[in-house]
C-alpha cells in the first residue's frame, strides 16, 4: 500500500513546515473516594502536525457541539480520538512547543490509521 500521506506531506512541508507536537492520549479517568474524576493519559512525543483554519465544511460538521473558543483543524500522522462521552473518553490533547494545548473534540477525517484531521479547541 502506498503511503499517500507521506507523499503529500513531503510536498506540503516545503510551503508549510510541520511542527513536532506531544500527544496526550486519553486512557479514561480515575475516581477519587469523594467521587471526583481525574482524566488519565499516555504520552506520545515527536508527532508531526499541521495546523490550518477550519473550512466551511469543517464548521458545519462541528455545528451544535457547543465548541467555544479558538477552533482549528489539525492534521497529524497516525490516529487520534475526540471526546466520546459514551465511551468515557475525554478526548486526546495536542501540545505544541510553545505550550499551547488543544483538546480534540471531533475526528473530521481518518485515513487508514496513516493520518487524521481533527477539530480541536485551544485550552486556556
C-alpha positions in Angstrom: 0.0 0.0 0.0 1.3 3.5 -0.9 1.5 5.9 2.0 -0.1 8.9 0.3 0.1 11.0 3.4 3.9 10.8 3.4 4.0 11.6 -0.3 1.7 14.6 0.1 3.4 15.6 3.4 6.8 16.0 1.6 5.2 18.4 -0.9 3.3 20.4 1.8 6.4 20.6 4.1 8.1 22.9 1.5 5.2 25.5 1.9 4.0 24.9 5.4 6.6 23.2 7.6 5.1 20.8 10.2 5.5 21.3 14.0 6.5 18.4 16.3 3.9 18.0 19.0 3.2 15.9 22.0 0.0 13.9 22.2 -1.6 13.1 25.5 -3.9 10.1 24.5 -6.9 9.8 26.8 -6.9 6.5 28.7 -10.1 7.3 30.7 -10.1 8.5 34.3 -9.6 7.6 37.9 -12.2 8.2 40.5 -11.3 9.5 44.0 -13.1 8.5 47.2 -15.1 11.7 47.1 -16.4 10.8 43.6 -14.3 13.4 41.6 -12.8 12.1 38.4 -9.3 12.9 37.1 -8.5 12.2 33.5 -5.6 9.9 32.7 -3.3 10.0 29.7 -0.4 8.2 28.0 2.1 10.5 26.2 3.4 10.2 22.6 6.1 12.7 21.6 7.6 13.8 18.3 4.4 13.7 16.1 4.3 15.9 13.0 1.3 18.3 13.0 0.0 20.9 10.6 -2.5 23.5 11.9 -5.0 25.0 9.5 -8.0 27.2 9.8 -11.3 25.2 9.8 -13.1 25.2 6.4 -16.7 26.0 6.0 -17.4 22.2 5.7 -15.5 21.6 9.0 -17.5 24.3 10.7 -20.8 22.6 9.6 -19.6 19.3 11.0 -18.9 20.7 14.4 -22.0 22.9 14.5 -24.1 22.0 17.5 -21.1 20.6 19.5 -21.0 23.7 21.7 -17.4 24.4 20.9 -16.4 27.7 22.3 -13.0 29.4 21.9 -10.3 29.2 19.3 -11.0 26.3 16.9 -8.5 24.8 14.5 -8.2 21.9 12.1 -5.1 19.9 12.8 -3.6 17.2 10.5 -1.4 14.6 12.2 0.3 11.3 11.4 -1.5 8.4 13.0 -4.8 8.2 14.8 -6.5 10.3 17.5 -9.7 10.2 19.4 -12.2 13.0 20.1 -14.4 13.5 23.1 -16.7 10.4 23.3 -18.8 10.6 26.5 -20.5 7.2 26.0 -17.1 5.6 25.7 -15.8 7.6 28.7 -13.1 9.1 26.6 -12.3 12.7 27.4 -10.5 13.4 24.1 -6.8 13.5 23.3 -4.8 16.6 23.9 -2.2 18.0 21.5 0.6 20.2 23.0 2.7 22.4 20.8 6.3 23.5 21.6 5.1 27.0 22.6 2.9 25.4 25.4 -0.4 25.8 23.6 -2.7 22.8 24.2 -5.7 21.8 22.1 -8.4 19.3 23.0 -9.5 17.1 20.2 -13.3 17.3 20.1 -14.1 15.6 16.8 -12.3 13.5 14.2 -13.1 15.1 10.9 -11.2 12.6 8.7 -9.3 9.4 9.3 -7.3 7.6 6.6 -6.4 4.0 7.3 -4.5 5.0 10.5 -1.9 6.8 8.4 -3.2 10.3 9.1 -6.0 12.1 10.7 -7.7 15.5 10.5 -9.2 16.7 13.8 -11.3 19.6 15.1 -9.6 20.9 18.2 -10.2 23.7 20.7 -7.4 25.6 22.4 -7.4 25.1 26.1 -6.7 28.0 28.5 
